């Protein structure tokens, strides 16, 4: 538990001049978790860099149409400059993967963006890593634009190209199936595979942590924890409402509890409520149940009615953070927002610098303050259909695939 003097944000402010003349210009309309519509991206599938290479042979889950993934053989491109090849030991299944699969339609793709594994090869300019390091692979960012230099890489000026274009930023593909490029480099990794190509900047060492626990730290657990520690920042005498206790919401609730904050969780699945109640949270099945006023709230559902109800439960000068992707427009009572001094906050990737927040979450887990292992259920890589079905049915809170199983 941190004291007021010790409280900090887990992002890293930068320093020095920024070179790009328009650092907020984006390469693509996509943001993390928002891949382009089917058929969009940097050129055609046979465009820049499509010539056959001599890369690493890997097995991948190839999604196509309504199929979540079929195990096929693929060729992973050679690592360039600051890229590394990581042998995947575990990869989380996130709602964003499913959203991307639907948006891509008939386009063949390799998704997955919560990878954890062991570094096997290093590009000539890859720094800070060594062969044999176990790493979590988080989202990709350029490290040079204003948001990145300010410690907010989730808002990187080149986020769309790096995370959602299906290729490298220069338009070259990283994955080929039967010699033909496919949509890859999802969140800079495409880790529904036995090995991935990722930027060294995206890889955070987590030696000694079980890979199935570490993998969701790349996105889902990072987002929930960061929303609490970086965005809402509740104090021990305050009360946080978490709407939805999937991977993101459960990680947020456990993080807040590790800070000594009172937590109320609204979640319809009984098993999830029971798990968080065991850890010290209060839980209700619905926002229609009596809930005491709260100082902070986190919505993971994106549902307009949930957002409106969460706002109504806030005390004056309370704050609601949004991480769920729902309708683009949500009615908001501006008069209430203004007169009660409420704050409505957007949040991408927990406003976190992964290289700082992930080690902190690992530290809390090892100290017994953040039992993230309680949230995870493992499946073989080829069992993604069952993993997703179990997650949707509430039988699993956070599904993690094991390529070696």
N, C-alpha and C positions, 0 to 999 in steps of 0.2 A: 504494500500500500504506500502510495506516495504522499508526502506532506505538501502543503501549499507552496513552500519554498522550493521543493524539488520538482513541482509539476512542469512538464515541458511538452512540446509538440514533437512528434516523431517524424519530422521532415528536416531537411538540411538547407538553411539559407545559403545562397552562393555569394560570390563577390566578383568584382572586376567587370569590364565592359562586355557587352553582348554584341557579337558581330553582325547577325542578320539584320538587314535594314527594316524588315517587317516581321518581327519575331512571333506575332500572333497569326500570321497567315498560315492556313492549313494546306496540306497536300491533297486532302480528300475530305469530303463532308462527313466522313465517319469519325466516331470517337471510340474509346475503348468500350467493347461490348456492343458496338453498332456497326457491323460489317456492311459493305455496300450491297445494294440489291443485286440479284442474280444478273450476270452479264456485265457488271461494272467493274472497275479496277484500273490498274495501270496497263493498258494495252490488252491485246488478245492473249489467249492461252499459248499461242505460238509466237509471242512477241519477244521483247528484249530478253536475252540470256536463255532462250529456250533450247539452245543446242545441247545435245547429250553430253554429260560429263563422266567423270570416273569416281563418283562419290561412294558413300557407304550404303550397303544394302540393309534395309530395315523392313519390319512389318508395321503396317499402319491400319487404323480403322478408317476406311474410305466411306464417307457418307455421300448419298446420292438420292435425291428426291425424298421420299418418306423414310428411307432406311437410315438409321442412326449411325451405322457403321458396319462394313464388312472387312474382315481381315484380309489384306492383300500385301504382296511384296512391292516395295517402292525403292527408289534411289534418292538418297539424301545428298544434296550438293556438298562440295568441299567447303570447309570453313574459310572465310575470307577475313583478312585484317583482324578485327576485334571479335570475331565469332568463335564459338566453341561447339564441339559435339558432346552432347550429354546422353549417356545411356540411361533411359528412363526406368526408374524403379517403382514409381507410383504416380498417378495423375488423378486429380479430383474431377468430378463431374459437376459442372455448374449450369445454372439455368441459362446463362449467356450462351453456352455451347448449343443448347437446344433452340434458343432464339435465332442464333446464327444459321443453324441448319435449316430452319424453316425459311429464313429470308433468302438463303442461297438457292432454294428451289432445286432444280435439276442439275445444278452445277456440282461437279465432283469436288470434294473438299476433305481435308484432314483437319479436324478441329482439336480441342483440348488446350487449356491454357493455365493449368495448375500443376505443372510438372515438377517432379523431384527426382534427381538421379545423380549419377557419378560422372564427373568430367573425364572424357576419354581422349579428346584431342583439342589442341589450342591453335587458333589462328596466329599469324606472325606478330600481331600487335595486341593480342589479348592480354590484359593485365589483371593482377589481383587474384588469380586463380592458378591452381596446379592440377595436373593429371591426378585423379584419385579423390579429389574433393567431392563431398556430397553437397549438392546445391539445390535450393528452391529456385525455380525459374518464374519470375514475375513478369508483369507487362513490360513492353518495350518503350523506350523514350530516348530522345536524341542527346540529352545531357547538355545542350548548348543554348537553347532558346530561353526566353525570360522565365516561363514557368519552371523549367527544369533547373535553371540557375538559382531560382528563388526557393527551391526545395519542394516544388509541387509537380513532379513528373507526370502525374495522372492527367494533367492539363497540357501536356507537351504540344507545341505548335505543329508537330508532325505526327501526332498520335494516329490519325486515320490511316496514313500510309504505312506506318510501322506496325499497327495492330490489326487493321481490318481490310487491307487491300488484297491480301492473299499472296503477296510477294514481298521482296525486299523493297526498301524505299526507292531504289533506282529502277524498279520494275522487273528485276530478274527473279525467276522462280527458285525455290529452295527444294521442291519435291517433284519427282516425276514418277508416274506409274506407266509401265510398258513404254517408256521413253517419252511420254507426253506430260507436260507440266500440268499440275493440278493446284487448286487453291490450297495454299499452305501458309507457313509463317504466321498463323493465327495468334494474335497477341505476341508476336515475335517468337513463336515456338511450334505450334501444332503438335502438342504432346500426347495425343492419342496414338502413340507409336512406341516402338521399342528404343528408338533413339531420336534426338532432335538436334536441330541447328539453332542456336540462340546467341544473342549478343552477350558478351562478358558482363556488360553493365547490368543486365537483367538477372544475373545469377548471384544468389546470396548463399554463402556457405552455412551449412547447418549440420556439421559433422556430429555424429552421435545421436541424432534424433531419428526415430523410426520414420522411414520415407512416407508411410501412409498418413502419419500425423503431420509431417512437414509439408506435404504437397499442397493442401488447401491454403497454406499461408501465402501462396503466390497471388491469390485473388480474394476468394470468399472470406476466409478468416481475417485476412488483411483489411478488407473493406469494413467488416463489422467492428473489429477492434479499433481501426483508425477512426471510424465515425464517432466512437466514444472518446478516444484519447486526444484526437486532433481537432475534431469539429465541435462536438457538444461539450466535452470537458466537464462533466458533472462532478461535484464535490461530495465527500462522504456523507454529509447531512442532507443531500438532495435525493430526489426520486426520479428514476428513468423508466419510461414506458417503452417497451420493444414490441412492435407490431409484426408478428410473423417470426417463428423460431426455426427456420431452416438453417442452413450453414451460416449465413451472414448474421441473422438475428441471434442465433444461439451463441456465436462467437462474441457478438456485442454484449449480450447479457453476462456471459462469463467474465469478460474483460471489465465491465462495470462492477461486478461483484468483487473482482480482484482489487478494485480501487476503494472498496468499502461503501459503494453506492447502493441505495435501496433500489431493487429492480422489480418491475411488474411486467410480465410477459403475456401478450394476448396471442393465443395459438390454438386452433381447433383440434390438433392431433394430441390425443391424451398422452401418448408415450413421450412426446417432446415436452409437454407440460410437466410430467412426472420427473423427467431427467433434470430439468432446470429447477424444479422445486427442491429436489435432493441437494442441489448446490446452493440453495439459499434464496432463490427468487420466489416471489409470489406469482401465481399464474391464473389466468381466466381463459375460458374457451372462446369468448367473444367480447368485442368491444361494447356490446349491449349490456354486459354485466356491470354491476357497480364497480367503479374504479376510482380510487382517491385522486385528487388533483396531483399533477406531476410537474416537476420543474423542467424536465427534458423528455423528448420523445424521438424515437427512430422508427420510420416506416420502411419496411423491406418489401411491401406488397405492391406499391404503385397504384392501389385502388383508391379512387376519389373519395368514396364514403369513409374509408379508413383514415385518409389524410384529414378530412374534415372533422372526424370524431377525435383524432389525436390533438388537433389544434384546439378543440373545445375543452379538452381536459387539462391544458397547460395553465399553470399559474401565470399571473402577470409577469412579463419579461422572460417568459419561458421560451424554449427553442425546440423546433422540430427539424430534424435532418431527414432528407429523402435519399434513399439509395435504390428503391424499387423502380423498375421501368414499366410504367403503365400508360394510360392515355396521355397524349401530348398536352391536353388542356384539362385543368382541374379547377372547378369553381372555388374561389377563396373569398371569405368575408373580410374584405379589406378594412371595413370600419372596425371590426373586432381586432384585427391584426394591429391596426394603428393605435386604437385607444388602450389596448392592453399591453402594448410594447412588445409584441411577440416577434420572434425571428423564425423565418422559413429559409432553410439552408439546403442547397444542393451539395452533393458529395460524390466524387469519383475516386475509387480505389482508396477510400479512407483518408484522402488528402495526405497520403503517406509517402515518405521516401523509403522504399522497401529495404534498402541496405541498413536503415536505422531501426525501423519498426519490427521487422522480422526477428532480428536478434533479441529484441526486448521481449517479444512474445515467447520466444524459445526459453529465455531466462525465466519468465513467469511459469511456463509449463514445467520446467525442471524443478522449480521451487515448490511445486504443488499448488500454485495459485490459479492455474489456468488449465483445467483438465480437458484439453482439446481431444485427447484420445477417446473420450466418452462419446464424442459426436460422430465418430467414423465407423463405417462398415465397408469391408473390402470385397472386391469381385475380381475375377480374371478379366483381362483386357477385352476378350471376345464376348463377355457377358454384359455388354453395355445396355442392351435392351432390357434385361432383367434388372440391372442397377437403376435405370431410369424409372421403370415400372414400380419398383420398391420405393423409390424416393417419392414418386407422385402419390403412392398409396399411404405414405406415412410410415412404412415399415422401416425405412432407413432415413436417418437425418442427413448425413453427408456421405454419399457414395464415392469411393476411391477405387480406381482400377489398378491392378497390378500386372504389368506386362509379362513378368516372369512367372506368373502363377499357372 
